[in-house]
């Protein structure tokens, strides 16, 4: 089994949660913030993954079987290695939005502001 096929169910579930979070964000007027926060988090995770996984592979800590990867690499890492941080960012962004995490919706932010003023 290839790493791409192994990652596919996780990507599908993460995309579903992300889309549900996007629907929730649109309903609560925070869609642009939702997308921009996800983009920043994803870009950060991808950059860090590329850097640190290349360092760890160069140090010989781990490697991928040639038969299980597509052959496309960024430095030493196979492109499939980036599916994990992308899936994580999709999943966590969607879950955070739907659970009403801090900054998740205008209503949540306004409620926190009102609580702060009253206290």
N, C-alpha and C positions, 0 to 999 in steps of 0.2 A: 504494500500500500504506500502511496506517495504522501508526502507531507501536505500537498495541496488537497488531496482527497480527505485526509485526516482532519484538516482544518475547516473544511467546507461546512459541516454541521454547526460549528461554533460561529462561523461568520454569518450563517443564515439566522441563527437565534439572535446574535448580536444586532444584526440589521433590523430584525423584527422589533426588538426592544427599542432601538434607536428611532425607528419610524413611529412607534407608539409615543415615545417621548416628544418627537417633533409635532405630532398631532396635539398632544397636551400643551406644548409650548405655544403653538399657534392659537389655541383656544384661550390661553391666558395672556396673550400679547407679548410673549417673550421669545418669539421664533428667531429673530436675528441674533439675539444674545446667545441663544441655545446653539445655533450653528457656529457662531464665532468662537464660543468657548470650546466646543468640540474640535474645531479646526486647530486652535492653539494647542490643546492637549494632545491631539493626534500628531501634529507636527513635532512637538517636543518629544513624544514617545518614540517616534520613528527615528529622529536624529540620534537620540540616546541609544536606541537599539543598534543602529548602524555602527556607531562608535564603539560601544562596549562589546558587542558581539564580535566585531572584527578583532578587537584587542584580545578577547578570550580565545578566539579561534587561532590567532597568531601565537598565543602562548601555549596552545595545545591542550586547553582544557576540555574541548569537545570538537566534534566534527559531524558532518552529515554524510550519510551513505550516498554515493553518487547515483545509485539506482533509484533513490527515493526523491530526488530533487529535479527541477526543470532544467537546471544547468545555467540559468541566468543568475548572475551574482553581482552584489555590490561590494566590491573588495573581495573579502573571503566568504561573506555570508550569502547563502542562497536567498533569492527574492522572497521565497515562501516564509522566511524567518520574520518578515514584517507583518504577516497576517495576525500574529499574536497580539502585538501592541495595537493594531488597528481594531481587532475584534474587542479587545479590552476597552478601548476608548469609546467605541460604539455602545457597548453593553453598559458601561458605567455612566455614560452621559444620559442615556435613555432612562436607566433606573433612577438616577439622581433627580432628573426632571420629574418623573412620575411620582416620586416619593416626596416632592416638594422641598428638595434640598435648598439650602441658603443660596439666594440669588437665582433660584430656579424659575420663579414667576414673579410678576409684578405684585400680585396679591400677597404672596409670601413676604416679599421685601417690605411692602407697605405695612403688613401686620407686625413685622418685627420692629419697624420704626415707631409705630403707635405704642407698642409695648415699652419701648425704650423711653419714650416721652412721658408716659404715665407712671413710670417707676421712679 
